[in-house]
Amino acid sequence: MFLPALSSSEAIFTRFSSELMLILLKALTTIRSLPNESIHTDLALWTFFLLHLIGGHFALPLLLLLSWARESVGRNVVFHNFIITWILYSISYCLL
């Protein structure tokens, strides 16, 4: 079977992606083989909390600042109010 020659960056990307897939597969099989169901619950809760924290404390304020900085885009006031509401919700949720 003839395979086209890969450039060095394509070869590195292919090797990196295959190694990453092996690591993820190994992690998933390790998690599935654990007998304790609380590990799955803890992993899901930490994932939810981390995504909530990253989105509400870093990504949404960055989006709000960028939309205020670029006045030429002309966002609606409802958009800004919606983002501010989600930021406040995220902060209050993380405090509780």
SVG drawing of the C-alpha trace seen along z (x, -y; Angstrom):
<svg xmlns="http://www.w3.org/2000/svg" viewBox="-32 -52 42 55">
<polyline fill="none" stroke="black" stroke-width="0.4" points="0.0,0.0 1.4,-3.4 1.2,-6.2 2.2,-9.7 5.2,-11.2 4.3,-13.4 6.1,-16.6 7.7,-16.9 4.9,-19.0 2.3,-16.5 4.3,-13.6 4.6,-15.3 0.9,-16.2 0.0,-12.6 2.2,-11.1 1.0,-13.6 -2.7,-13.0 -2.2,-9.2 -0.4,-9.4 -3.1,-11.7 -5.8,-9.2 -3.9,-6.4 -3.7,-8.5 -7.4,-9.3 -8.3,-5.7 -6.2,-4.5 -7.8,-7.1 -11.3,-6.0 -10.6,-2.3 -9.0,-3.1 -12.1,-5.1 -14.4,-2.4 -12.6,0.3 -12.8,-1.4 -15.5,0.2 -16.6,-2.8 -19.5,-4.8 -18.7,-7.9 -15.6,-8.4 -17.9,-9.0 -20.1,-11.4 -17.0,-13.3 -15.6,-13.5 -18.8,-14.8 -19.2,-17.4 -15.7,-18.6 -16.0,-18.8 -19.3,-20.8 -17.8,-23.1 -14.6,-23.7 -16.5,-24.5 -18.8,-26.8 -15.9,-28.5 -13.9,-29.0 -16.9,-30.1 -18.5,-32.4 -15.4,-33.9 -13.0,-34.2 -14.6,-33.7 -17.8,-35.7 -16.1,-38.7 -13.6,-38.6 -16.4,-38.4 -18.1,-41.4 -14.9,-43.5 -14.2,-42.7 -17.7,-43.6 -17.5,-46.9 -14.0,-47.6 -15.3,-47.0 -18.0,-49.6 -18.0,-49.3 -19.8,-46.0 -22.8,-47.6 -24.1,-44.9 -27.6,-45.3 -28.0,-46.3 -29.9,-43.0 -26.7,-41.1 -24.7,-42.9 -27.4,-42.4 -27.6,-38.7 -23.8,-38.3 -23.8,-40.3 -26.7,-38.2 -24.7,-35.0 -21.6,-36.4 -23.6,-37.3 -25.2,-33.9 -21.9,-32.1 -20.4,-34.1 -23.4,-33.5 -23.4,-29.8 -19.8,-29.4 -20.2,-31.1 -23.0,-28.7"/>
</svg>
